[in-house]
Amino acid sequence: MKRFETTDDMRPEYDLSTLLVVARGPQRRVTVTLASDVAEFFKSEESVNEALRNLIRLSVSPASSTPKPVRKLPKPKKSA
């Protein structure tokens, strides 16, 4: 395989550090940070995904496959 030498001939006004990169396709991943009180119940990525899939199955109406309204739970109080 032939290797190519590259030179940095990019103009300074092209700042690629601010470039927004969007994942596309079937391997797309989304990173979510769980609150510490929620994270303590999950040991792995797979367990989080399975819990979310079960929640989706429970919230979707079998007749119309539209999500049912979900009641928001109160946020836990922060300990001092």
C-alpha positions, 0 to 999 in steps of 0.5 A: 500500500502506498502512503501519501505525504500530506502537508498542512496547506489549510488556511488559518481561517478554517478552524476545524476544531469548531466543526460539528460532526454528526454520526450517521448510519446504523452504528450511530451512538448517543452518549447520555450521562446518567445521574449518580442515583440512577447509574447505581442500578445499572452495571453495563451499557447492555442493562441500560439498553434493555431497561429502556427497551422494556420501557418503550414496549410498556409505553407504546399502545399495541393498537396504534404504536404511539407512545402514551403520555408519561407522568413525570416523576419528581426529581430527587432532593439533593442531600446537603 
